[in-house]
């Protein structure tokens, strides 16, 4: 039976595979041999929809399909009404730093935010517009103001008050400046001030490097930086859920680049950040957040440079000792990917 596939997806698949990279869209059309993993992942998504949070580690050798798997997870999650962002660890992007490399990872995440109507990323402005429209409509309804009039400047202060109230309800650390910036974004929207709107977006994406510059453009005291970016990700997660989305899923690929950090202290602090995220998710400190890491066996199991050099992580990420290739425990945090067998490769080639 022939595949029913959109022309745009077909072109993306062919071009990506020709270049030796994973297609950003359409991966579901060329998926083979991952039925059990997807079933387990879908079950985990249901838990996250219900308010739980989760961390998964997708581990395998080079060429085992880790990047492909993350793109497939993204496709599945978007269909389940999750906001999803994919980003790669690089020598310049990491979880902990004091020289801008952690906020660079945050910026990469926010640049790649995707939803069903924008599956290739860049959906943050769309989400902000949608959220502001929800606040505006609610304000009009509560105050018996016609929808056709609510956007006029005379109601700006009323909308500003409701934006701050809503932000305070869904954010924790950094909520005040977050609310001020969203108000500036709305102000730029109704006054047709594109510079103000772009400045607000720049702040929300963590692209301001100095507080002085941000204060000049937006009148805020703080910027998103290496120390507070994780709090801001959690704030966005709560904001997305308040809009009606199922949750926020972040897929982080190429974790081998954390393993490659040459300084032992810096590497340990990055692993400590992973431990913090893991504990937050599994101890119920954060809701509706799903974070996936993809890395090699060395990244996980090497006891000198990998996660297993950190006893607290080794304890949490040890795999089920009774697991075999035939009997797999896909509910555990670590899922080991095995390459496709000959029959699965044949099916893939037929596609």
Buried (B, 14 or more C-beta within 10 A) or exposed (E): EEEEBEEEBBBBBEEBEEEEEBBBBBBBBBBBBBEEBBEBBBEBBEEBBEEBBBBBBBBBBEEBBBBBBBBBBBBBBBEBBBBBBBBBBBEEBBBBBEEBBBBBBBBBBBBBBBBEEBBEBEBBBEBBEBBBBBBBEBBBEEEEBEEEEBBEEEBBEBBBEBBBEBBEEBBEEBBBBBBBBBBBBBBBBBEEBEEBBBBBBBBBBBBBEEEEBBBEBBEBEBBBBBEBBBBBBBBBBBBBBBBEBBBBBBBBBBBBBBBBBEEEEBBBBBBBBBBBBBBBBBEEEBBBBBBBBBBBEBBBBBEEBBBBBBEBBBEBBEBEEEBEEEEBBBEBBBBBBEEBEEEEEEEEEEE
